[in-house]
Amino acid sequence: MRSLLELVDTVLTIYIWVLIIQAILSWLIAFNVINTYNRFVYTLADLMNRLTEPLLRPIRNLLPNLGGIDVSPVILILLISFLRNLLHEYAGYLL
């Protein structure tokens, strides 16, 4: 059971990194530091969008419009961190 909890924790950590990479990549695209005409950048941005959008969309629907500021990745990272803490507490009870 401990191995399963470690696997879930690792997957959640990787997903947090995917969220961070997606946010940074979207900023770089928005400020024209990199553009999507580059095939690699387009593929990477599309992959990150496909991985993160299903969980970010419901959060964006709940939040009020804050103009050009998107805080949904921050909220999702906080929720994932809370879930990871719950897993660690649960793992503490198993030992």
C-alpha positions in Angstrom: 0.0 0.0 0.0 2.9 2.3 0.8 4.2 1.9 -2.8 0.9 2.9 -4.3 0.8 6.1 -2.1 4.4 6.9 -3.2 3.4 6.4 -6.9 0.4 8.7 -6.5 2.5 11.3 -4.7 5.1 11.2 -7.6 2.4 11.5 -10.2 0.9 14.5 -8.4 4.4 16.1 -8.1 5.0 15.6 -11.8 1.6 17.2 -12.6 2.5 20.2 -10.5 5.6 20.6 -12.6 3.5 20.3 -15.8 1.3 23.1 -14.5 4.3 25.3 -13.8 5.8 24.6 -17.2 2.5 25.3 -18.9 2.1 28.7 -17.1 5.7 29.8 -18.0 5.2 28.6 -21.6 2.0 30.5 -21.9 3.7 33.7 -20.6 6.5 33.3 -23.1 4.0 32.9 -25.9 1.9 35.8 -24.7 4.9 38.2 -24.6 6.2 37.0 -28.0 9.5 35.7 -26.5 8.7 32.5 -28.4 6.1 31.9 -31.1 4.0 29.0 -32.1 5.2 29.0 -35.7 8.0 26.9 -34.4 6.8 23.3 -34.7 8.4 22.2 -31.4 7.0 25.1 -29.5 3.5 24.5 -30.9 3.7 20.8 -30.1 4.9 21.4 -26.6 2.2 24.1 -26.0 -0.5 21.8 -27.3 0.6 18.9 -25.1 0.7 21.1 -22.0 -2.7 22.5 -22.8 -4.2 19.0 -23.3 -2.7 17.8 -20.0 -3.8 20.8 -17.9 -7.0 22.2 -19.4 -9.4 19.4 -18.2 -8.6 20.3 -14.6 -8.2 24.0 -15.1 -11.4 24.7 -17.0 -13.8 23.9 -14.1 -11.7 26.2 -11.8 -11.8 29.0 -14.4 -15.6 28.6 -14.6 -16.0 29.0 -10.8 -13.7 32.1 -10.6 -14.8 35.6 -11.3 -13.2 37.4 -14.3 -10.0 39.0 -13.1 -9.1 40.6 -16.4 -6.0 39.1 -17.9 -4.8 37.4 -14.8 -5.4 33.6 -14.6 -5.0 32.3 -11.1 -6.5 28.9 -11.8 -3.0 27.2 -12.0 -2.2 28.5 -8.5 -5.5 27.3 -7.1 -5.0 23.9 -8.7 -1.4 23.6 -7.3 -2.8 24.5 -3.8 -5.4 21.8 -4.2 -2.9 19.2 -5.3 -0.6 20.2 -2.4 -3.5 19.7 0.0 -4.2 16.3 -1.5 -0.5 15.3 -1.2 -0.6 16.4 2.5 -3.7 14.2 3.0 -1.9 11.3 1.4 1.1 11.8 3.7 -1.1 11.9 6.7 -2.9 8.7 5.6 0.5 7.0 5.0 1.5 8.0 8.5 -1.6 6.1 9.9 -0.7 3.0 7.9 2.8 2.7 9.5 
